Every structure is written in C-alpha cells, then in structure tokens.
Amino acid sequence: MKHLISYSVYQNLNDLSPDLLATMREIKCDGLEILTSHTPVDPVFKQFTVSVHLPYSTDWIAAWDGEPYEMSDDFAKYYMYGQDREGVIETVRNMIGCAAPLEPAHGVIHACNVKIPDLCKRTYTGDCREILLKFCEMINTVVSGLPEGEPPFKLVFENLWWPGLRLKDDSDYRLLEKHIEFENWGICLDTGHLMNTLPVYTQQECIDAVLKVFDGYSRDLIDTICAMHFHYSASGKYRETFEERSYEGGPVTDFIQGVYHHINTLDQHLPFSDPHCKEIVDTIRPDIVIHELPGHGHDPLIDFRQQRSLLE
C-alpha cells in the first residue's frame, strides 16, 4: 500500500520542501497525487508523481445537454468542460493527454454533477442515476476515441456529496459495472465526501458511520476501490444551519466564486487524530491512500505526519 500527499501543478514543489525526496523518506510518503490542468504538466513534477487528479468541472452536463451557461470559453473549460458536447469530449481527452506523460498509476475524475444554482442549497435537483448514466456515456465516448479504446492510465471514479457517484451502497457501482465500456477503470473512495452525505458531527461519528456503510459493500465493490482519498469532514451541524443562497442573475462565474467559502466549510478535509480511523483503511485495503490534506493555512506536512502516524 502506497501513501501519497495531494498537491497540484498550481503550487511550487519547493514550497512543500526544498529537498522533497529526503522529506518524503523521512515522513514515510511514497510520492504525490498531482492535480493537473488543461495544459501540459511541467516535467519537474514527474519524478515525484505516483497518481494524478484530473480537473473537475462543476456542471458539465449543462454543456453536454446543449444548455450551457453564458460564460467565456476559458471559464467554460473549467466549469462545464466546454460549451457543447463536442467541447466536453475534446476537453476531457485533452486533460487525459496532458497527464499521460507523468505515467501515473491512476487518474481520478469526479463522477458527478451539480447544477450551478444548487451550489449553496441543501437539496439538489439532479438525479443520481441519470447523472451517472450520462457520465458513463460521456467517459465512454471520450475513451473510445483514444488508442485501442482504452485510457493511457487507469481512470478511477471519485464520489462526491453532489448528485452522481455517492457510494452509500452498491447501487452506484452496479450501474458503472454495467455501463462502462472499457476495461481500465476503478474507484477512488473519498472518505470525507462520503461523510458529507451522512449526519455526522464528530470525528468518532465520522469513523463509525463510514464503517457502517462499508458493512453493506460487496466484495467485488471493495476490490474495485483501488484508491482512497483519506480525510474527514464532520460538517453535519454546518450543513443543517448554513444560510442558503440563490443565483439571482449576473455573471454565473461570480456566483460560483462567491460560494467557494461555503464549499470549503462543508468539505473540511481535516486530518484524523483518532487511531480508530485505521479501521477504514484496513477494511478496504486500497492500493493507494492519498492523504488529501490542504493544510488550511499551515504546512500540509504537519497534517500528513499526524494522519500517517495512525496507519503504521
């Protein structure tokens, strides 16, 4: 089992450590999972990269269904993967191509979608099954145009609390198993995102609730979970009490940027301190554990050291 730190192409490697290889040895880290972008990755990242996280798009189904929001092509690439179906296909193929030279063990892509006016709501108008079916259609179309109809690295689909892949039971996996048309795919289970679908208020409740969900997983689903984003989010109280916001018109990109704080407060990405968190990893036994800990204003290696020490 490998243990990675999440990082991004938007960050300087020297900010993580001036001697990163020595630091990783010292803290028992096997490398980085790099969030990539829509342009080629600086080769300096390659020697440290084990896996990649492909760019996320908020409401790509708006473009896929021919109902895009009004925004520039540059913004559309990040928030919708393009302005139309052809643009979505081109963008996703391109971001796979940009990450391929890193030769990652896998590339994470979120299998979900949220309508932009729903971003600061408690309930979402999208249907999970319908969104997953459209995701399968989109990713199958993308991969069918790649050499031999397979991605250059394993594509692993990540759960969110927004509609789509949530992994609260086996049903999402069964749909993917039935409709994904290429072989080289798997699942990345994000523990904090799963917690964001559950009524949890403390770290211990987070651990217990996730383990209870795991009790309902089949063996083949567990075997398909090859990666885990490991962190916790005890945001139950915030999710019950935050003030909902509606989109009142104007530039939709301004509205998205205005709810970033809400999203980050809901999705906390905190490091575990309770040693019972090890049961989460021991139950699934993924090939790769990614400690997805941004640090929240302090050195993310502090959080990594704390959490990694619990998994000896």
Secondary structure as UniProt FT lines:
FT   STRAND          2..8
FT   TURN            9..10
FT   HELIX           13..16
FT   TURN            18..19
FT   HELIX           20..27
FT   STRAND          31..35
FT   HELIX           43..48
FT   STRAND          49..53
FT   HELIX           60..64
FT   TURN            65..66
FT   HELIX           73..79
FT   HELIX           85..99
FT   HELIX           100..102
FT   STRAND          106..110
FT   HELIX           116..118
FT   TURN            119..120
FT   HELIX           128..144
FT   HELIX           147..149
FT   STRAND          154..158
FT   HELIX           171..179
FT   STRAND          185..190
FT   HELIX           191..195
FT   TURN            196..197
FT   HELIX           203..214
FT   TURN            215..216
FT   HELIX           219..224
FT   STRAND          225..229
FT   HELIX           236..241
FT   HELIX           252..258
FT   HELIX           260..266
FT   HELIX           275..277
FT   HELIX           278..284
FT   STRAND          288..291
FT   TURN            296..297
FT   HELIX           300..308
FT   HELIX           309..311
//
